[in-house]
Structure formats: C-alpha cells, structure tokens
Amino acid sequence: MTEQKKVDCEGAGASETSHIAADPAPARRRRLTAARKQEAVLRVLRGEDVELIARSLETTAADVSSWRDAFLEGGASNLKQRPRDARDEEIDRLRAKVGEITMDNELLYEKISKMEAGHPFARRRSKR
C-alpha cells in the first residue's frame, strides 16, 4: 500500500472500509458419495488426467489417487473368491450343528452346577 492508503485504512471506521474487497470465505466441501468416487476412478482408468478430475470434484489429486488404489485393491480381492459349491453348504450345516451342541453343553454344565449346589430345580410358586 502507498503511504496515503495506509493512513486512510488505519484510522478508518467500519463504514469507511466497506469498499475494501475481502477474500470470500472458502466454500464448504461436500462429502462425495461412493458412486461419485467410483465414477471418478473409472474416469482415471479410462485415461483422463487425475488433476482435471480432482479439480472438477473440488478435491485433491492425492484423494483421487487413493480412491483408485482402494478400488483396484478391492477388485483384486474379489477376483480371489471362488464360487460357492456343495462343500460350502456342508461347512455351513456343520457350523450350525457345532453351535447347537455348544449351547446344549453350556445348559448341561449349568444344570450340573445347580445340582451340585443342592438346588436341582428352581422353586416354583403355587398357581393358586
């Protein structure tokens, strides 16, 4: 600022400085949905520039690159899965059976501890 403008601004009141342009407040960034992130990643994979995509979404190139890396990592893990077959059905059935047996054992152990304590059955009140 020139010497004259410094003097004017230093002693100026609020009404005298209203003509001074202030920087606008930064826009609040909105959250991006998974679908929009996926769309951005697909654009990168098709060959569009990461910087241009980042600018269009008002985010950083680092964010777009990390979305791409996560997307590709998830895709690779999904390729490792094998289709379900009869073995998987048998495994599910056996796991359910183990759960039932475990629960029965826990109930039996509880009953045994009650019998050893001398209270084999809980006292019930008369219905009358």
C-alpha positions as CSV (number, residue, x, y, z in Angstrom):
1,M,0.0,0.0,0.0
2,T,1.1,3.5,-0.5
3,E,1.7,5.8,2.4
4,Q,-1.6,7.6,1.9
5,K,-3.7,4.4,1.8
6,K,-2.1,3.1,5.0
7,V,-3.1,6.2,6.8
8,D,-6.7,6.0,5.4
9,C,-7.1,2.4,6.4
10,E,-5.6,2.6,9.9
11,G,-7.9,5.3,11.1
12,A,-10.9,4.2,9.1
13,G,-14.1,3.1,10.7
14,A,-16.3,0.2,9.6
15,S,-18.3,2.4,7.2
16,E,-15.2,3.8,5.6
17,T,-13.7,0.3,4.9
18,S,-16.8,-1.2,3.3
19,H,-15.5,-0.6,-0.1
20,I,-12.4,-2.9,0.6
21,A,-12.9,-6.3,-1.0
22,A,-12.3,-9.2,1.3
23,D,-11.5,-12.7,0.2
24,P,-14.6,-14.8,0.0
25,A,-14.9,-17.4,2.7
26,P,-13.8,-20.8,1.5
27,A,-16.6,-22.9,0.2
28,R,-17.6,-25.8,2.4
29,R,-16.6,-29.1,0.8
30,R,-19.4,-31.5,0.4
31,R,-18.9,-35.2,1.0
32,L,-18.6,-37.3,-2.1
33,T,-20.7,-40.4,-2.3
34,A,-19.2,-43.8,-3.1
35,A,-20.9,-43.7,-6.5
36,R,-19.2,-40.3,-7.4
37,K,-15.9,-41.6,-6.2
38,Q,-16.3,-44.7,-8.3
39,E,-17.2,-42.6,-11.3
40,A,-14.0,-40.6,-10.8
41,V,-11.9,-43.7,-10.5
42,L,-13.4,-45.1,-13.7
43,R,-12.6,-41.8,-15.5
44,V,-9.0,-42.2,-14.3
45,L,-8.8,-45.7,-15.5
46,R,-10.1,-44.6,-18.9
47,G,-7.2,-42.3,-19.2
48,E,-8.4,-38.9,-18.1
49,D,-6.0,-36.7,-16.2
50,V,-6.1,-37.1,-12.4
51,E,-5.6,-33.3,-11.8
52,L,-8.6,-32.4,-14.1
53,I,-10.9,-34.9,-12.3
54,A,-9.8,-33.7,-8.9
55,R,-10.5,-30.1,-9.9
56,S,-13.9,-31.0,-11.2
57,L,-14.8,-32.6,-7.9
58,E,-13.1,-29.9,-5.8
59,T,-10.7,-32.3,-4.1
60,T,-7.1,-33.2,-4.3
61,A,-5.3,-35.4,-6.8
62,A,-4.0,-37.4,-3.8
63,D,-7.6,-38.2,-2.8
64,V,-8.4,-39.4,-6.3
65,S,-5.3,-41.5,-6.5
66,S,-6.1,-43.1,-3.1
67,W,-9.6,-43.9,-4.3
68,R,-8.1,-45.5,-7.4
69,D,-5.7,-47.6,-5.3
70,A,-8.5,-48.7,-2.9
71,F,-10.8,-49.5,-5.9
72,L,-8.2,-51.7,-7.5
73,E,-7.2,-53.4,-4.3
74,G,-10.9,-54.3,-3.6
75,G,-11.3,-55.6,-7.2
76,A,-8.2,-57.8,-6.8
77,S,-9.6,-59.4,-3.6
78,N,-12.9,-60.0,-5.2
79,L,-11.2,-61.9,-8.1
80,K,-9.7,-64.3,-5.5
81,Q,-13.0,-65.6,-4.3
82,R,-14.2,-68.9,-5.7
83,P,-17.9,-69.7,-6.4
84,R,-19.8,-71.5,-3.6
85,D,-20.3,-75.2,-4.1
86,A,-21.6,-78.2,-2.1
87,R,-18.6,-78.1,0.3
88,D,-19.7,-74.7,1.4
89,E,-23.2,-75.9,2.1
90,E,-21.8,-78.7,4.2
91,I,-19.5,-76.4,6.1
92,D,-22.4,-74.1,6.9
93,R,-24.5,-77.1,8.1
94,L,-21.7,-78.4,10.3
95,R,-21.1,-74.9,11.9
96,A,-24.7,-74.7,12.8
97,K,-24.5,-78.2,14.4
98,V,-21.5,-77.2,16.4
99,G,-23.3,-74.2,17.7
100,E,-26.3,-76.3,18.8
101,I,-24.0,-78.8,20.6
102,T,-22.1,-76.0,22.3
103,M,-25.3,-74.5,23.6
104,D,-26.6,-77.8,24.8
105,N,-23.2,-78.4,26.7
106,E,-23.5,-75.0,28.3
107,L,-27.0,-75.7,29.5
108,L,-26.0,-79.1,30.9
109,Y,-23.0,-77.7,32.7
110,E,-25.3,-75.1,34.3
111,K,-27.7,-77.8,35.4
112,I,-24.9,-79.9,36.8
113,S,-23.6,-76.9,38.9
114,K,-27.1,-76.3,40.3
115,M,-27.5,-80.0,41.2
116,E,-24.1,-80.0,43.0
117,A,-25.1,-76.8,44.8
118,G,-28.1,-78.7,46.2
119,H,-30.8,-76.8,44.3
120,P,-31.5,-79.1,41.3
121,F,-34.7,-77.3,40.5
122,A,-35.8,-73.8,41.0
123,R,-38.6,-73.4,43.5
124,R,-41.8,-72.6,41.9
125,R,-44.8,-70.8,43.3
126,S,-48.1,-72.3,43.5
127,K,-50.6,-71.4,40.8
128,R,-53.3,-70.9,43.4
